[in-house]
Amino acid sequence: MWHLLNFVLGAIIGSFLNVVIYRLPRSHLSILKPARSICPKCGAQIAWYDNIPILSYFILRGKCRNCGSSISVRYPLVETVSALAYLANSFVPNLVVYLSLCLFASCAIVMSCIDFEFLAIPDVTLVLSWVAGFLVWWMKGFPVWNAVGAAAAMFLLWLLGIVYRGGMGEGDVVLIGAIGIGVGFIESFYVLLASSVSAIIYALVKGKGRLDPKQKIPFGTFLAPAGYAILLVNSLV
Ligand SMILES: [Zn+2]
């Protein structure tokens, strides 16, 4: 029951994260107003029965009921990923770590999507990620190696950002710190390795087999989920 509850909660929170992903980078929009979701194309208010996480997208066959314009597949995707992340988190035995992982997973989804579209990570998600990382560090009894790992990974990424100007930004450096403090020394480098490999694969696919050094890569899009995955595994074993 606890696990099912988490899945449903994750889907509902995913629905809210979609709002954040759309409104946060668009500074003229407020996160809280309007409270009801509207279709970005025609502006029609979306009825509650058309706003059920994951399901509504399929019931509406991906189209707005009012204007018929297609709804981005990102909406059900974010809700499903969020539901699965909360389901996975529900297996974490420590309550504080569980809450931290829920916070981090939510931030990771937002950072991943916004960085992909805008090549920037919002400050508020970085601050909340640090809160989550710090709480996990606290629950482990403040091991000094976690701090060393976080600092080393931050330095490495910062250095990489100077050498290679293709997309590593300040946001990524701050983010690896939040992850590193939570996961530990060796694990920080697992996170860097996993996110670098997936970012290179993405760049290769996008460049049709070629690596263009001038191409901008949304590194946070890969760093945030890699960090979450290692944080999760780290908290389960
Ligand atoms: Zn519409």
py3Dmol code that shows the C-alpha trace and the ligand (Angstrom):
import py3Dmol

protein = """\
ATOM      1  CA  MET A   1       0.000   0.000   0.000  1.00  0.00           C
ATOM      2  CA  TRP A   2       2.850   2.376   0.939  1.00  0.00           C
ATOM      3  CA  HIS A   3       4.512   1.715  -2.413  1.00  0.00           C
ATOM      4  CA  LEU A   4       1.300   2.205  -4.410  1.00  0.00           C
ATOM      5  CA  LEU A   5       0.607   5.414  -2.500  1.00  0.00           C
ATOM      6  CA  ASN A   6       4.066   6.678  -3.442  1.00  0.00           C
ATOM      7  CA  PHE A   7       3.492   5.864  -7.103  1.00  0.00           C
ATOM      8  CA  VAL A   8       0.245   7.890  -7.132  1.00  0.00           C
ATOM      9  CA  LEU A   9       1.840  10.723  -5.135  1.00  0.00           C
ATOM     10  CA  GLY A  10       4.761  10.763  -7.583  1.00  0.00           C
ATOM     11  CA  ALA A  11       2.381  11.043 -10.536  1.00  0.00           C
ATOM     12  CA  ILE A  12       0.516  13.956  -8.908  1.00  0.00           C
ATOM     13  CA  ILE A  13       3.785  15.707  -8.047  1.00  0.00           C
ATOM     14  CA  GLY A  14       4.961  15.038 -11.610  1.00  0.00           C
ATOM     15  CA  SER A  15       1.903  16.949 -12.804  1.00  0.00           C
ATOM     16  CA  PHE A  16       2.994  19.903 -10.652  1.00  0.00           C
ATOM     17  CA  LEU A  17       6.599  19.564 -11.917  1.00  0.00           C
ATOM     18  CA  ASN A  18       5.255  19.976 -15.464  1.00  0.00           C
ATOM     19  CA  VAL A  19       3.825  23.327 -14.411  1.00  0.00           C
ATOM     20  CA  VAL A  20       7.173  24.298 -12.853  1.00  0.00           C
ATOM     21  CA  ILE A  21       9.102  23.183 -15.974  1.00  0.00           C
ATOM     22  CA  TYR A  22       6.869  25.297 -18.201  1.00  0.00           C
ATOM     23  CA  ARG A  23       6.516  28.401 -16.016  1.00  0.00           C
ATOM     24  CA  LEU A  24       9.840  28.694 -14.140  1.00  0.00           C
ATOM     25  CA  PRO A  25      12.050  29.627 -17.137  1.00  0.00           C
ATOM     26  CA  ARG A  26       9.360  31.974 -18.486  1.00  0.00           C
ATOM     27  CA  SER A  27       9.791  34.815 -16.035  1.00  0.00           C
ATOM     28  CA  HIS A  28       6.530  36.531 -16.967  1.00  0.00           C
ATOM     29  CA  LEU A  29       4.630  33.497 -15.654  1.00  0.00           C
ATOM     30  CA  SER A  30       4.005  32.771 -11.975  1.00  0.00           C
ATOM     31  CA  ILE A  31       4.255  29.240 -10.579  1.00  0.00           C
ATOM     32  CA  LEU A  32       1.153  29.715  -8.420  1.00  0.00           C
ATOM     33  CA  LYS A  33      -1.093  31.846 -10.631  1.00  0.00           C
ATOM     34  CA  PRO A  34      -3.214  30.796 -12.341  1.00  0.00           C
ATOM     35  CA  ALA A  35      -3.732  27.881 -10.006  1.00  0.00           C
ATOM     36  CA  ARG A  36      -5.538  25.933 -12.735  1.00  0.00           C
ATOM     37  CA  SER A  37      -3.630  24.685 -15.737  1.00  0.00           C
ATOM     38  CA  ILE A  38      -4.336  26.271 -19.089  1.00  0.00           C
ATOM     39  CA  CYS A  39      -3.622  25.090 -22.610  1.00  0.00           C
ATOM     40  CA  PRO A  40      -0.493  27.007 -23.746  1.00  0.00           C
ATOM     41  CA  LYS A  41      -1.920  27.238 -27.290  1.00  0.00           C
ATOM     42  CA  CYS A  42      -5.524  28.384 -26.853  1.00  0.00           C
ATOM     43  CA  GLY A  43      -5.513  29.486 -23.215  1.00  0.00           C
ATOM     44  CA  ALA A  44      -8.557  27.368 -22.294  1.00  0.00           C
ATOM     45  CA  GLN A  45      -8.698  26.193 -18.703  1.00  0.00           C
ATOM     46  CA  ILE A  46      -8.137  22.462 -18.397  1.00  0.00           C
ATOM     47  CA  ALA A  47     -10.911  20.654 -16.547  1.00  0.00           C
ATOM     48  CA  TRP A  48      -9.916  18.411 -13.613  1.00  0.00           C
ATOM     49  CA  TYR A  49     -10.974  15.287 -15.523  1.00  0.00           C
ATOM     50  CA  ASP A  50      -8.623  16.229 -18.363  1.00  0.00           C
ATOM     51  CA  ASN A  51      -5.787  16.865 -15.911  1.00  0.00           C
ATOM     52  CA  ILE A  52      -5.348  13.389 -14.409  1.00  0.00           C
ATOM     53  CA  PRO A  53      -1.632  12.544 -14.338  1.00  0.00           C
ATOM     54  CA  ILE A  54      -0.414  10.099 -17.025  1.00  0.00           C
ATOM     55  CA  LEU A  55      -3.961   8.900 -17.932  1.00  0.00           C
ATOM     56  CA  SER A  56      -5.462  12.103 -19.385  1.00  0.00           C
ATOM     57  CA  TYR A  57      -2.810  12.345 -22.070  1.00  0.00           C
ATOM     58  CA  PHE A  58      -3.856   8.953 -23.429  1.00  0.00           C
ATOM     59  CA  ILE A  59      -7.599   9.526 -22.981  1.00  0.00           C
ATOM     60  CA  LEU A  60      -7.273  12.787 -24.949  1.00  0.00           C
ATOM     61  CA  ARG A  61      -4.944  11.041 -27.449  1.00  0.00           C
ATOM     62  CA  GLY A  62      -2.373  13.790 -26.875  1.00  0.00           C
ATOM     63  CA  LYS A  63      -4.647  16.624 -28.020  1.00  0.00           C
ATOM     64  CA  CYS A  64      -6.234  19.620 -26.270  1.00  0.00           C
ATOM     65  CA  ARG A  65     -10.001  19.060 -25.870  1.00  0.00           C
ATOM     66  CA  ASN A  66     -10.721  22.681 -26.776  1.00  0.00           C
ATOM     67  CA  CYS A  67      -8.433  23.533 -29.693  1.00  0.00           C
ATOM     68  CA  GLY A  68      -7.148  20.121 -30.762  1.00  0.00           C
ATOM     69  CA  SER A  69      -3.491  21.195 -30.768  1.00  0.00           C
ATOM     70  CA  SER A  70      -1.123  18.461 -29.692  1.00  0.00           C
ATOM     71  CA  ILE A  71       0.118  18.243 -26.097  1.00  0.00           C
ATOM     72  CA  SER A  72       3.851  17.671 -25.624  1.00  0.00           C
ATOM     73  CA  VAL A  73       4.762  14.072 -24.820  1.00  0.00           C
ATOM     74  CA  ARG A  74       6.873  15.574 -22.041  1.00  0.00           C
ATOM     75  CA  TYR A  75       3.751  15.832 -19.849  1.00  0.00           C
ATOM     76  CA  PRO A  76       2.961  12.102 -19.453  1.00  0.00           C
ATOM     77  CA  LEU A  77       6.699  11.323 -19.548  1.00  0.00           C
ATOM     78  CA  VAL A  78       7.510  13.601 -16.584  1.00  0.00           C
ATOM     79  CA  GLU A  79       4.521  12.225 -14.641  1.00  0.00           C
ATOM     80  CA  THR A  80       5.541   8.610 -15.297  1.00  0.00           C
ATOM     81  CA  VAL A  81       9.201   9.187 -14.413  1.00  0.00           C
ATOM     82  CA  SER A  82       8.169  11.027 -11.238  1.00  0.00           C
ATOM     83  CA  ALA A  83       5.759   8.217 -10.264  1.00  0.00           C
ATOM     84  CA  LEU A  84       8.490   5.587 -10.793  1.00  0.00           C
ATOM     85  CA  ALA A  85      11.058   7.637  -8.849  1.00  0.00           C
ATOM     86  CA  TYR A  86       8.688   8.004  -5.875  1.00  0.00           C
ATOM     87  CA  LEU A  87       7.910   4.288  -6.073  1.00  0.00           C
ATOM     88  CA  ALA A  88      11.648   3.514  -5.934  1.00  0.00           C
ATOM     89  CA  ASN A  89      12.126   5.997  -3.069  1.00  0.00           C
ATOM     90  CA  SER A  90       9.447   4.216  -1.036  1.00  0.00           C
ATOM     91  CA  PHE A  91      11.893   1.313  -0.569  1.00  0.00           C
ATOM     92  CA  VAL A  92      14.417   3.549   1.242  1.00  0.00           C
ATOM     93  CA  PRO A  93      14.313   2.601   4.938  1.00  0.00           C
ATOM     94  CA  ASN A  94      15.435   5.910   6.504  1.00  0.00           C
ATOM     95  CA  LEU A  95      12.641   8.528   6.597  1.00  0.00           C
ATOM     96  CA  VAL A  96      14.882  11.597   6.263  1.00  0.00           C
ATOM     97  CA  VAL A  97      16.800   9.996   3.377  1.00  0.00           C
ATOM     98  CA  TYR A  98      13.472   9.053   1.771  1.00  0.00           C
ATOM     99  CA  LEU A  99      12.251  12.669   1.980  1.00  0.00           C
ATOM    100  CA  SER A 100      15.595  13.945   0.670  1.00  0.00           C
ATOM    101  CA  LEU A 101      15.417  11.585  -2.294  1.00  0.00           C
ATOM    102  CA  CYS A 102      11.865  12.714  -3.091  1.00  0.00           C
ATOM    103  CA  LEU A 103      13.078  16.323  -3.013  1.00  0.00           C
ATOM    104  CA  PHE A 104      16.132  15.518  -5.114  1.00  0.00           C
ATOM    105  CA  ALA A 105      14.178  13.444  -7.662  1.00  0.00           C
ATOM    106  CA  SER A 106      11.688  16.294  -8.137  1.00  0.00           C
ATOM    107  CA  CYS A 107      14.507  18.811  -8.612  1.00  0.00           C
ATOM    108  CA  ALA A 108      16.351  16.423 -10.952  1.00  0.00           C
ATOM    109  CA  ILE A 109      13.319  16.126 -13.248  1.00  0.00           C
ATOM    110  CA  VAL A 110      12.902  19.914 -13.385  1.00  0.00           C
ATOM    111  CA  MET A 111      16.637  20.548 -13.928  1.00  0.00           C
ATOM    112  CA  SER A 112      16.868  17.852 -16.582  1.00  0.00           C
ATOM    113  CA  CYS A 113      13.973  19.266 -18.638  1.00  0.00           C
ATOM    114  CA  ILE A 114      14.826  22.961 -18.249  1.00  0.00           C
ATOM    115  CA  ASP A 115      18.547  22.467 -18.974  1.00  0.00           C
ATOM    116  CA  PHE A 116      17.628  20.480 -22.085  1.00  0.00           C
ATOM    117  CA  GLU A 117      15.473  23.300 -23.429  1.00  0.00           C
ATOM    118  CA  PHE A 118      17.259  26.414 -22.133  1.00  0.00           C
ATOM    119  CA  LEU A 119      20.832  25.228 -21.321  1.00  0.00           C
ATOM    120  CA  ALA A 120      20.494  26.633 -17.810  1.00  0.00           C
ATOM    121  CA  ILE A 121      19.659  25.272 -14.372  1.00  0.00           C
ATOM    122  CA  PRO A 122      17.360  27.398 -12.166  1.00  0.00           C
ATOM    123  CA  ASP A 123      18.922  28.534  -8.862  1.00  0.00           C
ATOM    124  CA  VAL A 124      15.981  27.387  -6.750  1.00  0.00           C
ATOM    125  CA  THR A 125      16.441  23.771  -7.882  1.00  0.00           C
ATOM    126  CA  LEU A 126      20.177  23.960  -7.101  1.00  0.00           C
ATOM    127  CA  VAL A 127      19.491  25.250  -3.583  1.00  0.00           C
ATOM    128  CA  LEU A 128      16.901  22.510  -2.953  1.00  0.00           C
ATOM    129  CA  SER A 129      19.315  19.867  -4.322  1.00  0.00           C
ATOM    130  CA  TRP A 130      21.912  21.059  -1.835  1.00  0.00           C
ATOM    131  CA  VAL A 131      19.335  20.784   0.974  1.00  0.00           C
ATOM    132  CA  ALA A 132      18.649  17.176  -0.100  1.00  0.00           C
ATOM    133  CA  GLY A 133      22.361  16.327  -0.416  1.00  0.00           C
ATOM    134  CA  PHE A 134      23.132  17.881   2.944  1.00  0.00           C
ATOM    135  CA  LEU A 135      20.341  15.929   4.701  1.00  0.00           C
ATOM    136  CA  VAL A 136      21.670  12.640   3.271  1.00  0.00           C
ATOM    137  CA  TRP A 137      25.178  13.635   4.411  1.00  0.00           C
ATOM    138  CA  TRP A 138      23.798  14.355   7.898  1.00  0.00           C
ATOM    139  CA  MET A 139      22.035  10.965   8.091  1.00  0.00           C
ATOM    140  CA  LYS A 140      25.369   9.298   7.280  1.00  0.00           C
ATOM    141  CA  GLY A 141      27.006  11.163  10.176  1.00  0.00           C
ATOM    142  CA  PHE A 142      28.838  13.837   8.156  1.00  0.00           C
ATOM    143  CA  PRO A 143      31.630  11.622   6.724  1.00  0.00           C
ATOM    144  CA  VAL A 144      34.549  13.840   5.734  1.00  0.00           C
ATOM    145  CA  TRP A 145      35.193  11.873   2.495  1.00  0.00           C
ATOM    146  CA  ASN A 146      31.849  12.979   1.133  1.00  0.00           C
ATOM    147  CA  ALA A 147      32.949  16.606   1.460  1.00  0.00           C
ATOM    148  CA  VAL A 148      36.318  15.815  -0.148  1.00  0.00           C
ATOM    149  CA  GLY A 149      34.565  13.958  -2.984  1.00  0.00           C
ATOM    150  CA  ALA A 150      32.124  16.804  -3.551  1.00  0.00           C
ATOM    151  CA  ALA A 151      34.929  19.379  -3.628  1.00  0.00           C
ATOM    152  CA  ALA A 152      37.085  17.241  -5.948  1.00  0.00           C
ATOM    153  CA  ALA A 153      34.193  16.568  -8.353  1.00  0.00           C
ATOM    154  CA  MET A 154      33.261  20.265  -8.362  1.00  0.00           C
ATOM    155  CA  PHE A 155      36.866  21.214  -9.110  1.00  0.00           C
ATOM    156  CA  LEU A 156      37.125  18.642 -11.889  1.00  0.00           C
ATOM    157  CA  LEU A 157      33.923  19.804 -13.548  1.00  0.00           C
ATOM    158  CA  TRP A 158      34.915  23.449 -13.175  1.00  0.00           C
ATOM    159  CA  LEU A 159      38.269  22.662 -14.814  1.00  0.00           C
ATOM    160  CA  LEU A 160      36.509  20.739 -17.578  1.00  0.00           C
ATOM    161  CA  GLY A 161      34.236  23.733 -18.135  1.00  0.00           C
ATOM    162  CA  ILE A 162      37.277  25.961 -18.724  1.00  0.00           C
ATOM    163  CA  VAL A 163      39.056  23.522 -21.055  1.00  0.00           C
ATOM    164  CA  TYR A 164      35.940  22.534 -22.928  1.00  0.00           C
ATOM    165  CA  ARG A 165      33.443  25.349 -23.344  1.00  0.00           C
ATOM    166  CA  GLY A 166      30.713  23.195 -24.783  1.00  0.00           C
ATOM    167  CA  GLY A 167      28.100  23.414 -22.087  1.00  0.00           C
ATOM    168  CA  MET A 168      29.517  22.768 -18.637  1.00  0.00           C
ATOM    169  CA  GLY A 169      28.223  25.717 -16.690  1.00  0.00           C
ATOM    170  CA  GLU A 170      28.276  26.997 -13.125  1.00  0.00           C
ATOM    171  CA  GLY A 171      24.999  25.213 -12.512  1.00  0.00           C
ATOM    172  CA  ASP A 172      26.587  21.835 -13.255  1.00  0.00           C
ATOM    173  CA  VAL A 173      29.467  22.567 -10.867  1.00  0.00           C
ATOM    174  CA  VAL A 174      27.046  23.490  -8.065  1.00  0.00           C
ATOM    175  CA  LEU A 175      24.908  20.435  -8.826  1.00  0.00           C
ATOM    176  CA  ILE A 176      27.747  17.885  -8.669  1.00  0.00           C
ATOM    177  CA  GLY A 177      28.595  19.357  -5.248  1.00  0.00           C
ATOM    178  CA  ALA A 178      25.063  18.677  -3.976  1.00  0.00           C
ATOM    179  CA  ILE A 179      25.231  15.118  -5.323  1.00  0.00           C
ATOM    180  CA  GLY A 180      28.798  14.451  -4.133  1.00  0.00           C
ATOM    181  CA  ILE A 181      28.140  15.506  -0.550  1.00  0.00           C
ATOM    182  CA  GLY A 182      25.330  12.939  -0.436  1.00  0.00           C
ATOM    183  CA  VAL A 183      26.882   9.992  -2.270  1.00  0.00           C
ATOM    184  CA  GLY A 184      30.534   9.959  -1.165  1.00  0.00           C
ATOM    185  CA  PHE A 185      34.006  10.102  -2.695  1.00  0.00           C
ATOM    186  CA  ILE A 186      34.202   7.231  -5.225  1.00  0.00           C
ATOM    187  CA  GLU A 187      30.490   7.540  -6.002  1.00  0.00           C
ATOM    188  CA  SER A 188      30.932  11.192  -7.038  1.00  0.00           C
ATOM    189  CA  PHE A 189      33.165   9.977  -9.844  1.00  0.00           C
ATOM    190  CA  TYR A 190      30.703   7.250 -10.804  1.00  0.00           C
ATOM    191  CA  VAL A 191      28.145  10.042 -11.229  1.00  0.00           C
ATOM    192  CA  LEU A 192      30.545  12.087 -13.364  1.00  0.00           C
ATOM    193  CA  LEU A 193      31.410   9.031 -15.448  1.00  0.00           C
ATOM    194  CA  ALA A 194      27.786   7.979 -15.979  1.00  0.00           C
ATOM    195  CA  SER A 195      26.662  11.490 -16.928  1.00  0.00           C
ATOM    196  CA  SER A 196      29.663  12.085 -19.220  1.00  0.00           C
ATOM    197  CA  VAL A 197      29.117   8.801 -21.069  1.00  0.00           C
ATOM    198  CA  SER A 198      25.395   9.484 -21.555  1.00  0.00           C
ATOM    199  CA  ALA A 199      26.098  13.094 -22.618  1.00  0.00           C
ATOM    200  CA  ILE A 200      28.659  11.906 -25.195  1.00  0.00           C
ATOM    201  CA  ILE A 201      26.225   9.286 -26.529  1.00  0.00           C
ATOM    202  CA  TYR A 202      23.580  12.017 -26.816  1.00  0.00           C
ATOM    203  CA  ALA A 203      26.035  14.295 -28.657  1.00  0.00           C
ATOM    204  CA  LEU A 204      27.025  11.464 -31.017  1.00  0.00           C
ATOM    205  CA  VAL A 205      23.412  10.622 -31.812  1.00  0.00           C
ATOM    206  CA  LYS A 206      22.559  14.285 -32.314  1.00  0.00           C
ATOM    207  CA  GLY A 207      25.667  14.845 -34.471  1.00  0.00           C
ATOM    208  CA  LYS A 208      24.883  11.662 -36.461  1.00  0.00           C
ATOM    209  CA  GLY A 209      28.079   9.903 -35.366  1.00  0.00           C
ATOM    210  CA  ARG A 210      30.253  13.016 -35.232  1.00  0.00           C
ATOM    211  CA  LEU A 211      31.373  14.982 -32.198  1.00  0.00           C
ATOM    212  CA  ASP A 212      31.183  18.689 -32.864  1.00  0.00           C
ATOM    213  CA  PRO A 213      33.303  20.481 -30.234  1.00  0.00           C
ATOM    214  CA  LYS A 214      31.246  23.642 -30.688  1.00  0.00           C
ATOM    215  CA  GLN A 215      27.986  21.865 -29.987  1.00  0.00           C
ATOM    216  CA  LYS A 216      26.317  22.876 -26.726  1.00  0.00           C
ATOM    217  CA  ILE A 217      25.412  19.902 -24.559  1.00  0.00           C
ATOM    218  CA  PRO A 218      22.860  20.250 -21.750  1.00  0.00           C
ATOM    219  CA  PHE A 219      25.108  18.463 -19.247  1.00  0.00           C
ATOM    220  CA  GLY A 220      22.687  18.970 -16.342  1.00  0.00           C
ATOM    221  CA  THR A 221      20.121  16.896 -18.242  1.00  0.00           C
ATOM    222  CA  PHE A 222      22.404  13.881 -17.753  1.00  0.00           C
ATOM    223  CA  LEU A 223      24.079  14.855 -14.477  1.00  0.00           C
ATOM    224  CA  ALA A 224      20.839  15.220 -12.488  1.00  0.00           C
ATOM    225  CA  PRO A 225      19.360  11.749 -13.235  1.00  0.00           C
ATOM    226  CA  ALA A 226      22.774  10.055 -12.875  1.00  0.00           C
ATOM    227  CA  GLY A 227      23.134  11.720  -9.482  1.00  0.00           C
ATOM    228  CA  TYR A 228      19.664  10.634  -8.450  1.00  0.00           C
ATOM    229  CA  ALA A 229      20.285   7.018  -9.545  1.00  0.00           C
ATOM    230  CA  ILE A 230      23.539   6.745  -7.555  1.00  0.00           C
ATOM    231  CA  LEU A 231      21.955   8.497  -4.530  1.00  0.00           C
ATOM    232  CA  LEU A 232      19.105   5.986  -4.653  1.00  0.00           C
ATOM    233  CA  VAL A 233      21.316   2.881  -4.970  1.00  0.00           C
ATOM    234  CA  ASN A 234      23.557   4.317  -2.260  1.00  0.00           C
ATOM    235  CA  SER A 235      20.551   4.663   0.100  1.00  0.00           C
ATOM    236  CA  LEU A 236      19.143   1.204  -0.587  1.00  0.00           C
ATOM    237  CA  VAL A 237      22.259  -0.883   0.070  1.00  0.00           C
TER     238      VAL A 237
END
"""
ligand_1 = """\
1
ZN
Zn -6.005 24.241 -26.447
"""
view = py3Dmol.view(width=600, height=400)
view.addModel(protein, "pdb")
view.setStyle({"model": 0}, {"cartoon": {"style": "trace"}})
view.addModel(ligand_1, "xyz")
view.setStyle({"model": 1}, {"stick": {}})
view.zoomTo()
view.show()
